[in-house]
Amino acid sequence: MRKKSVKKKSLKSKKVASSIKAAQDELPVQVRRIQSILSEKAVDIALPITKMLQAKLSLLESKLNRV
């Protein structure tokens, strides 16, 4: 009886260890995926702001040229 219990625990700990290893292996992939998504979002956010600032700069330049 006791040997079966030990074997089951050993098997469970091996499964847990293998699950942890798989998660650790997957982590760099997930980090790269998140970085890629954040980069895309940063571009999506920055582009309209850049266009707005360029328009304001053009407006200020035209006002300066009139003076």
mmJSON file of the N, C-alpha and C atoms, coordinates in Angstrom:
{"data_MODEL":{"atom_site":{
"group_PDB":["ATOM","ATOM","ATOM","ATOM","ATOM","ATOM","ATOM","ATOM","ATOM","ATOM","ATOM","ATOM","ATOM","ATOM","ATOM","ATOM","ATOM","ATOM","ATOM","ATOM","ATOM","ATOM","ATOM","ATOM","ATOM","ATOM","ATOM","ATOM","ATOM","ATOM","ATOM","ATOM","ATOM","ATOM","ATOM","ATOM","ATOM","ATOM","ATOM","ATOM","ATOM","ATOM","ATOM","ATOM","ATOM","ATOM","ATOM","ATOM","ATOM","ATOM","ATOM","ATOM","ATOM","ATOM","ATOM","ATOM","ATOM","ATOM","ATOM","ATOM","ATOM","ATOM","ATOM","ATOM","ATOM","ATOM","ATOM","ATOM","ATOM","ATOM","ATOM","ATOM","ATOM","ATOM","ATOM","ATOM","ATOM","ATOM","ATOM","ATOM","ATOM","ATOM","ATOM","ATOM","ATOM","ATOM","ATOM","ATOM","ATOM","ATOM","ATOM","ATOM","ATOM","ATOM","ATOM","ATOM","ATOM","ATOM","ATOM","ATOM","ATOM","ATOM","ATOM","ATOM","ATOM","ATOM","ATOM","ATOM","ATOM","ATOM","ATOM","ATOM","ATOM","ATOM","ATOM","ATOM","ATOM","ATOM","ATOM","ATOM","ATOM","ATOM","ATOM","ATOM","ATOM","ATOM","ATOM","ATOM","ATOM","ATOM","ATOM","ATOM","ATOM","ATOM","ATOM","ATOM","ATOM","ATOM","ATOM","ATOM","ATOM","ATOM","ATOM","ATOM","ATOM","ATOM","ATOM","ATOM","ATOM","ATOM","ATOM","ATOM","ATOM","ATOM","ATOM","ATOM","ATOM","ATOM","ATOM","ATOM","ATOM","ATOM","ATOM","ATOM","ATOM","ATOM","ATOM","ATOM","ATOM","ATOM","ATOM","ATOM","ATOM","ATOM","ATOM","ATOM","ATOM","ATOM","ATOM","ATOM","ATOM","ATOM","ATOM","ATOM","ATOM","ATOM","ATOM","ATOM","ATOM","ATOM","ATOM","ATOM","ATOM","ATOM","ATOM","ATOM","ATOM","ATOM","ATOM","ATOM","ATOM"],
"id":[1,2,3,4,5,6,7,8,9,10,11,12,13,14,15,16,17,18,19,20,21,22,23,24,25,26,27,28,29,30,31,32,33,34,35,36,37,38,39,40,41,42,43,44,45,46,47,48,49,50,51,52,53,54,55,56,57,58,59,60,61,62,63,64,65,66,67,68,69,70,71,72,73,74,75,76,77,78,79,80,81,82,83,84,85,86,87,88,89,90,91,92,93,94,95,96,97,98,99,100,101,102,103,104,105,106,107,108,109,110,111,112,113,114,115,116,117,118,119,120,121,122,123,124,125,126,127,128,129,130,131,132,133,134,135,136,137,138,139,140,141,142,143,144,145,146,147,148,149,150,151,152,153,154,155,156,157,158,159,160,161,162,163,164,165,166,167,168,169,170,171,172,173,174,175,176,177,178,179,180,181,182,183,184,185,186,187,188,189,190,191,192,193,194,195,196,197,198,199,200,201],
"type_symbol":["N","C","C","N","C","C","N","C","C","N","C","C","N","C","C","N","C","C","N","C","C","N","C","C","N","C","C","N","C","C","N","C","C","N","C","C","N","C","C","N","C","C","N","C","C","N","C","C","N","C","C","N","C","C","N","C","C","N","C","C","N","C","C","N","C","C","N","C","C","N","C","C","N","C","C","N","C","C","N","C","C","N","C","C","N","C","C","N","C","C","N","C","C","N","C","C","N","C","C","N","C","C","N","C","C","N","C","C","N","C","C","N","C","C","N","C","C","N","C","C","N","C","C","N","C","C","N","C","C","N","C","C","N","C","C","N","C","C","N","C","C","N","C","C","N","C","C","N","C","C","N","C","C","N","C","C","N","C","C","N","C","C","N","C","C","N","C","C","N","C","C","N","C","C","N","C","C","N","C","C","N","C","C","N","C","C","N","C","C","N","C","C","N","C","C","N","C","C","N","C","C"],
"label_atom_id":["N","CA","C","N","CA","C","N","CA","C","N","CA","C","N","CA","C","N","CA","C","N","CA","C","N","CA","C","N","CA","C","N","CA","C","N","CA","C","N","CA","C","N","CA","C","N","CA","C","N","CA","C","N","CA","C","N","CA","C","N","CA","C","N","CA","C","N","CA","C","N","CA","C","N","CA","C","N","CA","C","N","CA","C","N","CA","C","N","CA","C","N","CA","C","N","CA","C","N","CA","C","N","CA","C","N","CA","C","N","CA","C","N","CA","C","N","CA","C","N","CA","C","N","CA","C","N","CA","C","N","CA","C","N","CA","C","N","CA","C","N","CA","C","N","CA","C","N","CA","C","N","CA","C","N","CA","C","N","CA","C","N","CA","C","N","CA","C","N","CA","C","N","CA","C","N","CA","C","N","CA","C","N","CA","C","N","CA","C","N","CA","C","N","CA","C","N","CA","C","N","CA","C","N","CA","C","N","CA","C","N","CA","C","N","CA","C","N","CA","C","N","CA","C","N","CA","C","N","CA","C","N","CA","C"],
"label_alt_id":[null,null,null,null,null,null,null,null,null,null,null,null,null,null,null,null,null,null,null,null,null,null,null,null,null,null,null,null,null,null,null,null,null,null,null,null,null,null,null,null,null,null,null,null,null,null,null,null,null,null,null,null,null,null,null,null,null,null,null,null,null,null,null,null,null,null,null,null,null,null,null,null,null,null,null,null,null,null,null,null,null,null,null,null,null,null,null,null,null,null,null,null,null,null,null,null,null,null,null,null,null,null,null,null,null,null,null,null,null,null,null,null,null,null,null,null,null,null,null,null,null,null,null,null,null,null,null,null,null,null,null,null,null,null,null,null,null,null,null,null,null,null,null,null,null,null,null,null,null,null,null,null,null,null,null,null,null,null,null,null,null,null,null,null,null,null,null,null,null,null,null,null,null,null,null,null,null,null,null,null,null,null,null,null,null,null,null,null,null,null,null,null,null,null,null,null,null,null,null,null,null],
"label_comp_id":["MET","MET","MET","ARG","ARG","ARG","LYS","LYS","LYS","LYS","LYS","LYS","SER","SER","SER","VAL","VAL","VAL","LYS","LYS","LYS","LYS","LYS","LYS","LYS","LYS","LYS","SER","SER","SER","LEU","LEU","LEU","LYS","LYS","LYS","SER","SER","SER","LYS","LYS","LYS","LYS","LYS","LYS","VAL","VAL","VAL","ALA","ALA","ALA","SER","SER","SER","SER","SER","SER","ILE","ILE","ILE","LYS","LYS","LYS","ALA","ALA","ALA","ALA","ALA","ALA","GLN","GLN","GLN","ASP","ASP","ASP","GLU","GLU","GLU","LEU","LEU","LEU","PRO","PRO","PRO","VAL","VAL","VAL","GLN","GLN","GLN","VAL","VAL","VAL","ARG","ARG","ARG","ARG","ARG","ARG","ILE","ILE","ILE","GLN","GLN","GLN","SER","SER","SER","ILE","ILE","ILE","LEU","LEU","LEU","SER","SER","SER","GLU","GLU","GLU","LYS","LYS","LYS","ALA","ALA","ALA","VAL","VAL","VAL","ASP","ASP","ASP","ILE","ILE","ILE","ALA","ALA","ALA","LEU","LEU","LEU","PRO","PRO","PRO","ILE","ILE","ILE","THR","THR","THR","LYS","LYS","LYS","MET","MET","MET","LEU","LEU","LEU","GLN","GLN","GLN","ALA","ALA","ALA","LYS","LYS","LYS","LEU","LEU","LEU","SER","SER","SER","LEU","LEU","LEU","LEU","LEU","LEU","GLU","GLU","GLU","SER","SER","SER","LYS","LYS","LYS","LEU","LEU","LEU","ASN","ASN","ASN","ARG","ARG","ARG","VAL","VAL","VAL"],
"label_asym_id":["A","A","A","A","A","A","A","A","A","A","A","A","A","A","A","A","A","A","A","A","A","A","A","A","A","A","A","A","A","A","A","A","A","A","A","A","A","A","A","A","A","A","A","A","A","A","A","A","A","A","A","A","A","A","A","A","A","A","A","A","A","A","A","A","A","A","A","A","A","A","A","A","A","A","A","A","A","A","A","A","A","A","A","A","A","A","A","A","A","A","A","A","A","A","A","A","A","A","A","A","A","A","A","A","A","A","A","A","A","A","A","A","A","A","A","A","A","A","A","A","A","A","A","A","A","A","A","A","A","A","A","A","A","A","A","A","A","A","A","A","A","A","A","A","A","A","A","A","A","A","A","A","A","A","A","A","A","A","A","A","A","A","A","A","A","A","A","A","A","A","A","A","A","A","A","A","A","A","A","A","A","A","A","A","A","A","A","A","A","A","A","A","A","A","A","A","A","A","A","A","A"],
"label_entity_id":["1","1","1","1","1","1","1","1","1","1","1","1","1","1","1","1","1","1","1","1","1","1","1","1","1","1","1","1","1","1","1","1","1","1","1","1","1","1","1","1","1","1","1","1","1","1","1","1","1","1","1","1","1","1","1","1","1","1","1","1","1","1","1","1","1","1","1","1","1","1","1","1","1","1","1","1","1","1","1","1","1","1","1","1","1","1","1","1","1","1","1","1","1","1","1","1","1","1","1","1","1","1","1","1","1","1","1","1","1","1","1","1","1","1","1","1","1","1","1","1","1","1","1","1","1","1","1","1","1","1","1","1","1","1","1","1","1","1","1","1","1","1","1","1","1","1","1","1","1","1","1","1","1","1","1","1","1","1","1","1","1","1","1","1","1","1","1","1","1","1","1","1","1","1","1","1","1","1","1","1","1","1","1","1","1","1","1","1","1","1","1","1","1","1","1","1","1","1","1","1","1"],
"label_seq_id":[1,1,1,2,2,2,3,3,3,4,4,4,5,5,5,6,6,6,7,7,7,8,8,8,9,9,9,10,10,10,11,11,11,12,12,12,13,13,13,14,14,14,15,15,15,16,16,16,17,17,17,18,18,18,19,19,19,20,20,20,21,21,21,22,22,22,23,23,23,24,24,24,25,25,25,26,26,26,27,27,27,28,28,28,29,29,29,30,30,30,31,31,31,32,32,32,33,33,33,34,34,34,35,35,35,36,36,36,37,37,37,38,38,38,39,39,39,40,40,40,41,41,41,42,42,42,43,43,43,44,44,44,45,45,45,46,46,46,47,47,47,48,48,48,49,49,49,50,50,50,51,51,51,52,52,52,53,53,53,54,54,54,55,55,55,56,56,56,57,57,57,58,58,58,59,59,59,60,60,60,61,61,61,62,62,62,63,63,63,64,64,64,65,65,65,66,66,66,67,67,67],
"pdbx_PDB_ins_code":[null,null,null,null,null,null,null,null,null,null,null,null,null,null,null,null,null,null,null,null,null,null,null,null,null,null,null,null,null,null,null,null,null,null,null,null,null,null,null,null,null,null,null,null,null,null,null,null,null,null,null,null,null,null,null,null,null,null,null,null,null,null,null,null,null,null,null,null,null,null,null,null,null,null,null,null,null,null,null,null,null,null,null,null,null,null,null,null,null,null,null,null,null,null,null,null,null,null,null,null,null,null,null,null,null,null,null,null,null,null,null,null,null,null,null,null,null,null,null,null,null,null,null,null,null,null,null,null,null,null,null,null,null,null,null,null,null,null,null,null,null,null,null,null,null,null,null,null,null,null,null,null,null,null,null,null,null,null,null,null,null,null,null,null,null,null,null,null,null,null,null,null,null,null,null,null,null,null,null,null,null,null,null,null,null,null,null,null,null,null,null,null,null,null,null,null,null,null,null,null,null],
"Cartn_x":[0.813,0.0,0.862,1.833,2.653,3.462,3.934,4.727,3.908,2.638,1.783,1.616,1.42,1.247,2.495,3.647,4.904,5.058,4.723,4.837,3.89,2.677,1.717,2.205,2.752,3.277,4.452,5.302,6.459,6.001,5.003,4.469,3.843,3.099,2.481,3.546,4.593,5.634,6.363,6.521,7.143,6.247,4.928,3.99,4.011,4.044,4.1,5.396,6.504,7.796,7.786,7.182,7.15,6.229,5.151,4.264,4.976,5.729,6.486,7.527,8.21,9.24,8.609,7.455,6.772,6.366,5.885,5.485,6.705,7.83,9.05,9.548,9.418,9.83,8.937,7.668,6.699,6.837,7.398,7.467,8.158,9.338,9.968,9.106,8.416,7.535,6.41,5.829,4.75,5.249,6.44,7.011,7.205,7.742,7.925,6.586,5.58,4.252,3.684,3.832,3.336,4.097,5.406,6.2,5.765,5.474,5.024,3.686,2.773,1.455,1.606,2.445,2.656,3.286,4.196,4.808,3.753,2.885,1.823,0.903,0.551,-0.333,0.342,1.639,2.372,2.331,2.488,2.419,1.008,-0.002,-1.391,-1.693,-1.096,-1.329,-0.501,0.742,1.661,1.351,0.849,0.629,-0.352,-1.55,-2.454,-1.899,-1.183,-0.595,0.451,1.269,2.299,1.669,0.617,-0.061,-0.642,-1.24,-1.815,-0.715,0.405,1.512,2.103,2.166,2.667,1.731,0.434,-0.542,-0.4,-0.25,-0.082,1.215,2.271,3.547,3.418,2.725,2.512,1.727,0.719,-0.091,0.768,1.597,2.479,3.496,4.018,4.979,4.333,3.104,2.427,2.129,1.782,1.558,2.853,3.957,5.262,5.668,5.397,5.772,4.976,3.774,2.95,3.458,4.107,4.54,5.799],
"Cartn_y":[-1.195,0.0,1.266,1.253,2.44,2.755,1.744,1.956,2.626,2.225,2.84,4.321,4.678,6.076,6.884,6.34,7.018,7.172,6.114,6.177,7.223,7.295,8.274,9.696,9.91,11.233,11.579,10.611,10.817,11.159,10.447,10.702,12.097,12.46,13.784,14.869,14.697,15.716,15.829,14.715,14.766,15.516,15.293,16.004,17.499,17.836,19.249,19.87,19.177,19.686,19.872,18.941,19.071,20.217,20.431,21.565,22.888,22.956,24.177,24.426,23.386,23.517,24.002,23.451,23.863,25.336,25.751,27.156,28.067,27.639,28.443,28.541,27.466,27.487,28.413,28.487,29.302,30.785,31.098,32.475,33.44,33.147,34.091,34.353,33.336,33.496,34.473,34.299,35.181,36.604,36.762,38.098,38.79,38.07,38.662,39.039,38.193,38.472,39.746,39.874,41.065,42.313,42.197,43.336,43.772,42.81,43.121,43.856,43.366,44.005,45.425,45.591,46.921,47.873,47.363,48.197,48.677,47.761,48.132,49.172,48.977,49.923,51.285,51.285,52.542,53.313,52.607,53.258,53.79,52.985,53.419,54.668,54.79,55.954,57.144,56.902,57.986,58.629,57.864,58.396,59.567,59.454,60.606,61.816,61.554,62.653,63.37,62.598,63.176,64.032,63.517,64.275,65.577,65.508,66.695,67.719,67.263,68.173,68.784,67.992,68.523,69.602,69.388,70.379,71.663,71.533,72.719,73.442,72.702,73.298,74.064,73.467,74.142,75.436,75.385,76.566,77.651,77.281,78.257,78.833,77.978,78.451,79.442,79.145,80.063,81.396,81.366,82.615,83.397,82.686,83.345,83.995,83.328,83.848,85.097,85.223,86.404,87.632,87.397,88.539,89.164],
"Cartn_z":[0.0,0.0,0.0,0.853,1.021,-0.253,-0.929,-2.139,-3.238,-3.376,-4.389,-4.122,-2.866,-2.477,-2.837,-2.555,-2.87,-4.377,-5.12,-6.576,-7.159,-6.637,-7.122,-6.86,-5.656,-5.327,-6.225,-6.478,-7.336,-8.753,-9.226,-10.559,-10.634,-9.581,-9.543,-9.533,-8.764,-8.694,-10.031,-10.739,-12.065,-13.04,-12.947,-13.824,-13.537,-12.243,-11.857,-12.362,-12.189,-12.648,-14.158,-14.873,-16.328,-16.752,-16.01,-16.305,-16.07,-14.989,-14.674,-15.752,-16.176,-17.224,-18.527,-18.876,-20.101,-20.014,-18.852,-18.669,-18.771,-18.203,-18.279,-19.717,-20.468,-21.869,-22.689,-22.334,-23.064,-22.73,-21.577,-21.098,-22.066,-22.604,-23.536,-24.777,-25.239,-26.397,-26.057,-24.876,-24.456,-24.256,-23.727,-23.526,-24.872,-25.848,-27.185,-27.801,-27.609,-28.143,-27.514,-26.21,-25.501,-25.956,-26.11,-26.582,-27.97,-28.82,-30.171,-30.143,-29.32,-29.205,-28.669,-27.652,-27.079,-28.099,-28.92,-29.958,-30.945,-31.357,-32.288,-31.661,-30.402,-29.716,-29.585,-29.315,-29.185,-30.499,-31.608,-32.919,-33.163,-32.822,-32.997,-32.196,-31.022,-30.167,-30.651,-31.014,-31.355,-32.706,-33.652,-34.994,-35.014,-34.433,-34.449,-33.682,-32.603,-31.831,-32.666,-33.373,-34.232,-35.335,-35.944,-37.0,-36.457,-35.253,-34.646,-34.347,-33.822,-33.516,-34.788,-35.859,-37.129,-37.661,-37.517,-37.975,-37.166,-35.848,-35.003,-35.345,-35.604,-35.974,-37.29,-38.248,-39.535,-39.334,-38.487,-38.201,-37.555,-36.601,-35.952,-36.935,-37.817,-38.814,-39.769,-40.169,-41.087,-40.395,-39.115,-38.367,-38.234,-38.015,-37.89,-39.207,-40.301,-41.614,-41.969,-41.434,-41.712,-40.959,-39.84,-39.006,-39.511],
"occupancy":[1.0,1.0,1.0,1.0,1.0,1.0,1.0,1.0,1.0,1.0,1.0,1.0,1.0,1.0,1.0,1.0,1.0,1.0,1.0,1.0,1.0,1.0,1.0,1.0,1.0,1.0,1.0,1.0,1.0,1.0,1.0,1.0,1.0,1.0,1.0,1.0,1.0,1.0,1.0,1.0,1.0,1.0,1.0,1.0,1.0,1.0,1.0,1.0,1.0,1.0,1.0,1.0,1.0,1.0,1.0,1.0,1.0,1.0,1.0,1.0,1.0,1.0,1.0,1.0,1.0,1.0,1.0,1.0,1.0,1.0,1.0,1.0,1.0,1.0,1.0,1.0,1.0,1.0,1.0,1.0,1.0,1.0,1.0,1.0,1.0,1.0,1.0,1.0,1.0,1.0,1.0,1.0,1.0,1.0,1.0,1.0,1.0,1.0,1.0,1.0,1.0,1.0,1.0,1.0,1.0,1.0,1.0,1.0,1.0,1.0,1.0,1.0,1.0,1.0,1.0,1.0,1.0,1.0,1.0,1.0,1.0,1.0,1.0,1.0,1.0,1.0,1.0,1.0,1.0,1.0,1.0,1.0,1.0,1.0,1.0,1.0,1.0,1.0,1.0,1.0,1.0,1.0,1.0,1.0,1.0,1.0,1.0,1.0,1.0,1.0,1.0,1.0,1.0,1.0,1.0,1.0,1.0,1.0,1.0,1.0,1.0,1.0,1.0,1.0,1.0,1.0,1.0,1.0,1.0,1.0,1.0,1.0,1.0,1.0,1.0,1.0,1.0,1.0,1.0,1.0,1.0,1.0,1.0,1.0,1.0,1.0,1.0,1.0,1.0,1.0,1.0,1.0,1.0,1.0,1.0,1.0,1.0,1.0,1.0,1.0,1.0],
"B_iso_or_equiv":[0.0,0.0,0.0,0.0,0.0,0.0,0.0,0.0,0.0,0.0,0.0,0.0,0.0,0.0,0.0,0.0,0.0,0.0,0.0,0.0,0.0,0.0,0.0,0.0,0.0,0.0,0.0,0.0,0.0,0.0,0.0,0.0,0.0,0.0,0.0,0.0,0.0,0.0,0.0,0.0,0.0,0.0,0.0,0.0,0.0,0.0,0.0,0.0,0.0,0.0,0.0,0.0,0.0,0.0,0.0,0.0,0.0,0.0,0.0,0.0,0.0,0.0,0.0,0.0,0.0,0.0,0.0,0.0,0.0,0.0,0.0,0.0,0.0,0.0,0.0,0.0,0.0,0.0,0.0,0.0,0.0,0.0,0.0,0.0,0.0,0.0,0.0,0.0,0.0,0.0,0.0,0.0,0.0,0.0,0.0,0.0,0.0,0.0,0.0,0.0,0.0,0.0,0.0,0.0,0.0,0.0,0.0,0.0,0.0,0.0,0.0,0.0,0.0,0.0,0.0,0.0,0.0,0.0,0.0,0.0,0.0,0.0,0.0,0.0,0.0,0.0,0.0,0.0,0.0,0.0,0.0,0.0,0.0,0.0,0.0,0.0,0.0,0.0,0.0,0.0,0.0,0.0,0.0,0.0,0.0,0.0,0.0,0.0,0.0,0.0,0.0,0.0,0.0,0.0,0.0,0.0,0.0,0.0,0.0,0.0,0.0,0.0,0.0,0.0,0.0,0.0,0.0,0.0,0.0,0.0,0.0,0.0,0.0,0.0,0.0,0.0,0.0,0.0,0.0,0.0,0.0,0.0,0.0,0.0,0.0,0.0,0.0,0.0,0.0,0.0,0.0,0.0,0.0,0.0,0.0,0.0,0.0,0.0,0.0,0.0,0.0],
"pdbx_formal_charge":[null,null,null,null,null,null,null,null,null,null,null,null,null,null,null,null,null,null,null,null,null,null,null,null,null,null,null,null,null,null,null,null,null,null,null,null,null,null,null,null,null,null,null,null,null,null,null,null,null,null,null,null,null,null,null,null,null,null,null,null,null,null,null,null,null,null,null,null,null,null,null,null,null,null,null,null,null,null,null,null,null,null,null,null,null,null,null,null,null,null,null,null,null,null,null,null,null,null,null,null,null,null,null,null,null,null,null,null,null,null,null,null,null,null,null,null,null,null,null,null,null,null,null,null,null,null,null,null,null,null,null,null,null,null,null,null,null,null,null,null,null,null,null,null,null,null,null,null,null,null,null,null,null,null,null,null,null,null,null,null,null,null,null,null,null,null,null,null,null,null,null,null,null,null,null,null,null,null,null,null,null,null,null,null,null,null,null,null,null,null,null,null,null,null,null,null,null,null,null,null,null],
"auth_seq_id":[1,1,1,2,2,2,3,3,3,4,4,4,5,5,5,6,6,6,7,7,7,8,8,8,9,9,9,10,10,10,11,11,11,12,12,12,13,13,13,14,14,14,15,15,15,16,16,16,17,17,17,18,18,18,19,19,19,20,20,20,21,21,21,22,22,22,23,23,23,24,24,24,25,25,25,26,26,26,27,27,27,28,28,28,29,29,29,30,30,30,31,31,31,32,32,32,33,33,33,34,34,34,35,35,35,36,36,36,37,37,37,38,38,38,39,39,39,40,40,40,41,41,41,42,42,42,43,43,43,44,44,44,45,45,45,46,46,46,47,47,47,48,48,48,49,49,49,50,50,50,51,51,51,52,52,52,53,53,53,54,54,54,55,55,55,56,56,56,57,57,57,58,58,58,59,59,59,60,60,60,61,61,61,62,62,62,63,63,63,64,64,64,65,65,65,66,66,66,67,67,67],
"auth_comp_id":["MET","MET","MET","ARG","ARG","ARG","LYS","LYS","LYS","LYS","LYS","LYS","SER","SER","SER","VAL","VAL","VAL","LYS","LYS","LYS","LYS","LYS","LYS","LYS","LYS","LYS","SER","SER","SER","LEU","LEU","LEU","LYS","LYS","LYS","SER","SER","SER","LYS","LYS","LYS","LYS","LYS","LYS","VAL","VAL","VAL","ALA","ALA","ALA","SER","SER","SER","SER","SER","SER","ILE","ILE","ILE","LYS","LYS","LYS","ALA","ALA","ALA","ALA","ALA","ALA","GLN","GLN","GLN","ASP","ASP","ASP","GLU","GLU","GLU","LEU","LEU","LEU","PRO","PRO","PRO","VAL","VAL","VAL","GLN","GLN","GLN","VAL","VAL","VAL","ARG","ARG","ARG","ARG","ARG","ARG","ILE","ILE","ILE","GLN","GLN","GLN","SER","SER","SER","ILE","ILE","ILE","LEU","LEU","LEU","SER","SER","SER","GLU","GLU","GLU","LYS","LYS","LYS","ALA","ALA","ALA","VAL","VAL","VAL","ASP","ASP","ASP","ILE","ILE","ILE","ALA","ALA","ALA","LEU","LEU","LEU","PRO","PRO","PRO","ILE","ILE","ILE","THR","THR","THR","LYS","LYS","LYS","MET","MET","MET","LEU","LEU","LEU","GLN","GLN","GLN","ALA","ALA","ALA","LYS","LYS","LYS","LEU","LEU","LEU","SER","SER","SER","LEU","LEU","LEU","LEU","LEU","LEU","GLU","GLU","GLU","SER","SER","SER","LYS","LYS","LYS","LEU","LEU","LEU","ASN","ASN","ASN","ARG","ARG","ARG","VAL","VAL","VAL"],
"auth_asym_id":["A","A","A","A","A","A","A","A","A","A","A","A","A","A","A","A","A","A","A","A","A","A","A","A","A","A","A","A","A","A","A","A","A","A","A","A","A","A","A","A","A","A","A","A","A","A","A","A","A","A","A","A","A","A","A","A","A","A","A","A","A","A","A","A","A","A","A","A","A","A","A","A","A","A","A","A","A","A","A","A","A","A","A","A","A","A","A","A","A","A","A","A","A","A","A","A","A","A","A","A","A","A","A","A","A","A","A","A","A","A","A","A","A","A","A","A","A","A","A","A","A","A","A","A","A","A","A","A","A","A","A","A","A","A","A","A","A","A","A","A","A","A","A","A","A","A","A","A","A","A","A","A","A","A","A","A","A","A","A","A","A","A","A","A","A","A","A","A","A","A","A","A","A","A","A","A","A","A","A","A","A","A","A","A","A","A","A","A","A","A","A","A","A","A","A","A","A","A","A","A","A"],
"auth_atom_id":["N","CA","C","N","CA","C","N","CA","C","N","CA","C","N","CA","C","N","CA","C","N","CA","C","N","CA","C","N","CA","C","N","CA","C","N","CA","C","N","CA","C","N","CA","C","N","CA","C","N","CA","C","N","CA","C","N","CA","C","N","CA","C","N","CA","C","N","CA","C","N","CA","C","N","CA","C","N","CA","C","N","CA","C","N","CA","C","N","CA","C","N","CA","C","N","CA","C","N","CA","C","N","CA","C","N","CA","C","N","CA","C","N","CA","C","N","CA","C","N","CA","C","N","CA","C","N","CA","C","N","CA","C","N","CA","C","N","CA","C","N","CA","C","N","CA","C","N","CA","C","N","CA","C","N","CA","C","N","CA","C","N","CA","C","N","CA","C","N","CA","C","N","CA","C","N","CA","C","N","CA","C","N","CA","C","N","CA","C","N","CA","C","N","CA","C","N","CA","C","N","CA","C","N","CA","C","N","CA","C","N","CA","C","N","CA","C","N","CA","C","N","CA","C","N","CA","C","N","CA","C","N","CA","C"],
"pdbx_PDB_model_num":[1,1,1,1,1,1,1,1,1,1,1,1,1,1,1,1,1,1,1,1,1,1,1,1,1,1,1,1,1,1,1,1,1,1,1,1,1,1,1,1,1,1,1,1,1,1,1,1,1,1,1,1,1,1,1,1,1,1,1,1,1,1,1,1,1,1,1,1,1,1,1,1,1,1,1,1,1,1,1,1,1,1,1,1,1,1,1,1,1,1,1,1,1,1,1,1,1,1,1,1,1,1,1,1,1,1,1,1,1,1,1,1,1,1,1,1,1,1,1,1,1,1,1,1,1,1,1,1,1,1,1,1,1,1,1,1,1,1,1,1,1,1,1,1,1,1,1,1,1,1,1,1,1,1,1,1,1,1,1,1,1,1,1,1,1,1,1,1,1,1,1,1,1,1,1,1,1,1,1,1,1,1,1,1,1,1,1,1,1,1,1,1,1,1,1,1,1,1,1,1,1]
}}}
